[in-house]
């Protein structure tokens, strides 16, 4: 339940207050836009996010800015417009993205509006808004303070307060050689934070922790966390988990369930190229189908539809503050 809840928060990123400002159709459009964004389909997400962004929803505005920036691979005028709309409403993530922008279009043309804030002003405003909340113990805002200052103590505070994304980056940092440790102590710290983050529901940490357990020979633990990441909708793991269940190949001693295995791999076709997984899916499905009857394939496709209805949307869980 805890993992499912956290995954849902990552997928939707919608507050109760935001719901109050949107109609049912606008909420539906926002949901669809966020799903597409998390499936790395920025261009497809734009029209859906625009519906809620134009209605004044700051989170939709932020992700619309993200989608335009990813589409163009730079801070375009459209991206800046929507980041600024979100930042004006106090969205800390939008302020950070504006603060990171070094080559604004209007700067290059030397025609920025006189009242347009400079990047450093957005960063200063974000710090002023975030610090009191972080000092009061809000775990996510502590992480925001880390992004603003790059001071490791904020990351540690956020991780210690239970923010799963901060715990993930603590583990990644130690894995990459941050700080001085005796070899065994470094290994313990990496495992500690990946485990905490996995238990907090972050799918990328689930797979990192699963890999640690695999190296230790704990195959039951590996299979458990591999399954949990798939249940959370982590697209990369759904592919691997489905392949394992279909024994195509059988690497980890997973129980043979060819209906479910085919269904999970088949479900990834809806990504339609998002995340670059399409070629692997199209290559894997015929191999699994060779072991199946036509009736089993029909059953598996029906299973895939039921899975989609009863589980979180497929996602690659991209960082909210992408570079």
Secondary structure, DSSP 4 states (H G I P E B T S, - for coil): -HHHHHHHHHHH---HHHHHTS-HHHHHHHHHHHHHHHTT-HHHHHHHHHHHHHTT-HHHHHHHHHHHHHHHTS--HHHHHHHHHHHHTT-HHHHHHHHH--S-HHHHHT---TTPPPHHHHHHHHHHHHHHHHHTT-HHHHHHHHHHH--HHHHHHHHHTT-HHHHHHHHHHHHTT-S---HHHHHHHHHHHHHHHHHTT-HHHHHHHHHHHHHTT-HHHHHHHHHHHHHTTBHHHHHHHHHHHTTTT--S-PPP-HHHHHHHHHHGGGGTTGGG-HHHHHHHHHHHHTTS-HHHHHHHHHHHHHHHHHSPPPB----SS--
